[in-house]
Amino acid sequence: YELRQRANEEKLVRFETDPGKQMQIDWIEFPKDNLSAFVATMGYSRVSYVQYVTDEKVETLIGCHLNAFQYFGGVPQEGLYDNMKTVIIKRNQYGYGKHKLNSLFEDFAKHCGFKIKVCKPYRAKTKGKVERFNHYLRYSFHNSLRVKLVMKNYKLNLENANAEVIKWLNNRANKRIHQTTLQQPFKLLAHEQPHLLSMPKPYN
């Protein structure tokens, strides 16, 4: 009994982040639709931003970040990534924890003032906030949008996916009561915004 109780207590320990501290970033792929979605979730408020794209190049990633910062109203202190090839080129290249990063992306992060943080390999749970949101996006939005469009003889494409996902984020995903925080992400974002870095100058 004691062991079970301890296991339950350990399960409840969640990694909580200070306001403005961290944004978790991921790609989610939809091969049937020839699309990927850039997903960014703020660690404190759980507000998420989604943008559909047709490739995962570093330039696309940078553009998505700028749009996410605009959506959040500022820049977090750090971005958390897994093995995204456009971010990390070689792990521990310069010693333990000193990774070789994509120079263009590294330059962009410096320009914006945020730190690049990389998950430990096989420890995807460290960015569990964005991964839980990915599941929600896939099953509560993407799949049902595709079905809705098919019923009207339309095909899911970049334009309609992006138009619909912003409406869904604004009216549903970021307004729902979040299961972990028991608050609306948008309401918590109001506490988070004063801690964000200001928007960067245009990046060319």
N, C-alpha and C positions, 0 to 999 in steps of 0.2 A: 504493500500500500504506500509506504513512504517513498519508494522509488518512483512509483507512478505519479505521486503528488509532485515530486521534484521534477520529473520530466514535464509535467504540465506547467509548472512554474517557469521552467526554462523556455518552453515554447512561447510564453507570454513576453519574454524579454525582446523588445523590438528596438531596432537601431533608430533612434529619433534624432533628427537634425535641427540645428538652430535655424531661425528664420534667415533666409537669404544665403545660407551656407552652400547648399548643394542642389544641383540639377542632375538627374540621371537620364542618360541618353541611350537610345537603342534604335535599330532598324527592325521592322517587321515586314516579312516578304509575303506577297500574294501572287505567286507564279501564274495562277490561272488567269489573272487579270493583267499580267505584265506590269505590275506596279509594286513599289515598296512604299512603306510609310515611315517617315522620320517621327519618332516619338520622344518627347522630353517631358519629364515629370519633376516638379519641384519637390524636394525632400520634406520640407516643413508643411507646406499648405496642401500638397498633392494635386495642385492645379497641373493639368497636362495640356500640351500643345501637340497637334498632329498635322503633318503635311505629307500629302502623297507626291511621289516623284517617280520618274521612269529610270533613274540610274542612281548609284550610290557613290558617285565620284566625290573627291574631296571638295571641289567647287560647289557641288550640290549641297554637301554637308554644311559648308560655311554659310551658304544662303539660307538654309533651314534654321541654323543657329540664330542668324540675325532676325529672322521672322519670329522665332520663339522669344527672343529677348524683347522684341516689340510687344508681343502678346503678354508677357509677364510684367512688362513695365520696368525692365532693367536687367542687369547681368548678375548672375549668382557668383559667389566667390570661387566655386569649383564645379567642374563637370566630371561625372563619373562614367567611364566607358568600359566595355569589355574588350575583346580582341578585334575591334573594328580596324580593318586594314588601312583605312584612310587616316587613322589616328596613331596606331602603334605599329611600327615596322618590325622591331625586334625586341623581345623582352630581355631585360638584364644585360643589354649590350655593353653597358659601361659599369658593370658591377650590380649587385643585387638591388632591385628596385629602381635601377637607373636605366630606363628603357630608351631605345632609339625611337623617336617619334617622327611622324610625317612633318617635314620642315615647314611646309606651307600652313598646315593646321596649327603647328606650334607657334608660328609667327602670328596667326590670326588670334590665338588665345592670348598672346602677349599684348596684342593691339587692344583687345577688349578688357584685359585685366583679370581674366579668370585662370585658375590652375587646372591642369589636366590630371585627373586621377584615374588610375587603371585598376580594375578589379583583379583579384588574384585568380589565376587559372582555375577552372572547375569550381569556382566559388560564386556562381551566378547570383546566389541569394544576396550577395552584398548590394546588388542593385534590384532587389525584389520589388521596390515600389513601382519602377517602370515596367517590370515584367508582369506584375499583377495587372497593371493598366493595359498592357498589350492583349492579355486574355480578354479583358472587358471590351476593348476596341474590336477585336476580331469577332466575338460572339454577339455583342449587343449592338454593334453598328455595322461593320463591314458586311457580314453575311446577310443580315436582314436588308441592307440597302441593295445588295445584288439581287435578292429575290424580288424586292419591290420593283426594281427597274426591269427585270425580265418579264414580270407580269404586265408591264406597260410597253413591252417590246423595245426596251432600251438596253444598251450595254453599259456596264460600268467603265468609266474612263477617267483620265486625270482631272478633267474640268468638273464633271459632276461629283466625283469623289471629294475633291477639295471644297467645293461649294457646300456640300452636305455635311462634311465633317466639322466645319467651323460652326455651323448651326447646332449640330449635336453637342459640341464642346460647350458652346455658350449657353444652351438651353437645358442641357441634361447632364452631361458628364461632370462638368465643373460646378454644377448647382446641386447635385445630389448630396445626400448625407453620406459621407465617406465611412465605410465600415470600420476603419481603424481609428480615425480621429473623432468620429461621430459629429463632425461639423461639415459645413459646405466648403469645398476647396476655395471658391471665390472669396468667401468671408475671411478665411485664414490668409489668403494672398494679400489682403489689405494690411495685415500685421507684418507680412513679409516684405512688402515693397520698400518701406523706409530703410531696410537693411541691404537692398540690392545696389550694385554699382550702377552709375548712370550709363545711359546708352552710349556706345562708342561712336566716334566719328566714322564717316563712311570708310569701308575697307576696300581698297582697290588692288 
